[in-house]
């Protein structure tokens, strides 16, 4: 039944793309939501009905569709693989995306491109599910590029507006840079392993790439391993692809601009789909990464630095969606920090909990935006708590969860990452402690900027009342994109049920999802480590499944810290989270419009630096060299020169065809005399 998980959204995309313009909004929304809903139902049925009842070390379902490519010794199948890792992903992808689609049905009401929007959304789902369910790297790459294409289409949905087009092109180009590294990594992997299949594939007669990886000696922890062309080089190149897709330093710059798309797009991209693809790829390739300690160190270090860097920028943004965008980049950094220290299951668990509270935050922001005539500047909000009670209380759950407040989902997943960073033994001292401190500082800043967002939006004076007179002007320049005709003045009111119900459902997930992986030291009984135990057979930490029936030991990535230490670390992270909330509450309740440091507001001018160092020089090179010299003078010159030679040669030859018989007779006689003379002279 795995194929039907993919078939439903691609069928929905095809129907809406071909016939959507002739349909009503209600029918379009019903088809799009049903397509994702069918995928969700099948995903849950296969996962709980077929995968979980299997023995823990045999949880793998393989569906061969057809042989896609077979050239010489190379073979790639269109085949699907469901194991605990891909199973967890398809569950939260389809579930969260279904509620985002429901929300979008109300949010996008009245849009001229209503059917086109949902066709793109369904195509996006097909691409992401292909990426996750693929049983080989080449098919994964098809889904990988598919989500890149769909992100371009959705970010640039309002294609008549320059800012949307620029943001879409930026996302596309930056992702191509990362994808180039990914492609090089896959080519090198095939050269070394002789296959692009993950595991043994009897039908193809090959051993999986992970079999090869687990038999290779672990590279030394040295800089030379980066350039040796071995497993470390492969891992680093693959991680380059992840930095593009999952917005890590230095390729994170596209994600904040992606806010140019409609808010449901932001929720879909940031919560459960595209940006988590890099984390999935690294986790899926854990058998490769655990043999490359230098690559693991880079993953951990870049993840930690990205988490801290993006969090500081989030402190200085006024656009509610931009704050959440930098929050996503920061949380993705946490996930890579976990993967880098060998705690892949902790990273995936944070992906899982993050899907609920980040989707909720974006959809809640969308509810606020609609209530305020499509205003996104938090300086023009305030006092909305009494007008939008459902939006407030659901967003409050997500706010506390992402801040790491004890016993909410974000607390459990974030604490698992911090504990793993502290206890890792992959790297020499003092790196484990430094990584833990960076993660802890990021948690503090996260609590501060998220509290700032809530205070500016829901508490304080009703600053939005000053904006009614020029709401159309504001609307015309913001990143939400709704037509100005939708603006309305008056008292803000709660969103309709189609938008409020997804908020409530996701709020439940934001509160309770963390209880699927309560630490053992908390004395949680059967709930302790459920998520970790589920994923262990698919992840190369203490052991890795190379085929469906046995394990091969891999290097230990993280030591089991004592229960007392784990509880102490949890207490420290809880105190930090509550301290951040308290500091921000006290400060921003008194000074909600306090201006942050200019450097944070300007995002450290990274975009300007890229523009000066890369974009403008490439533009000048393209214009002055590639166009004016290479294209016009060399290429056009060569083509025009050939045409000139042909024309000149033809001009000479045309004198031989004058049209007079006497000229032709004279030429024949002259030719005969030349031939006779030749033989006489011999």
Protein Blocks (a to p, Z undefined) as FASTA:
>chain_A
ZZmmmmmmmmmmmmmmmmmmmpcfklmmmmmmmmmmmmmmmmmmmmmmmmmmpcfklgcc
dddfbdfbdghjbccdddddddfklmmmmmmmmmmmmmmmmmmmmmmgoiaklmmmmmmm
mmmmmmmmmmmmpcbfklmmmmmmmmmmmmmmmmmmmmmbmklmmmmmmmmmmmmmmmmm
mmmmmmmmmmmnopabfbdcfknopacfklmmmmpccddddfklmmnopaklmmmmmmmm
mmmmnopafklmmmmmmmmpcfklmmmmmmmmmmmmmmmmmmmmmmmmmmmmklmmmmmm
mmmmmmmmmmmmmmmpcblklmmmmmmmmmmmmmmmmmmnopamlmmmmmmmmmmmmmmm
mmmmmmmmmmnoopabfklgghilmmmmmlmmmmmmmmmmmnopghiaklmmmmmmmmmm
mmpckbccfklmmmmmmmmmmmmmmmmmmmmmmmmmmgcjdfklmmmmmmmmmmmmmmno
pafklpccdjdddddfklmmmmmmmmmmmmmmmmmmccfklonojmnoklmmmmmmmpcc
kbccfbfkbccddddfbdcddfklmmmmmmmmmmmmmmmmmmmmmmmmmmmmlccdfklm
nonommmmmmmmmmmmmmmmmmmmmmmmmmmmmmmmmmmmmmmmmmmmmmmmmmmmnopa
klmmmmmmmmmmmmmmmmmmZZ
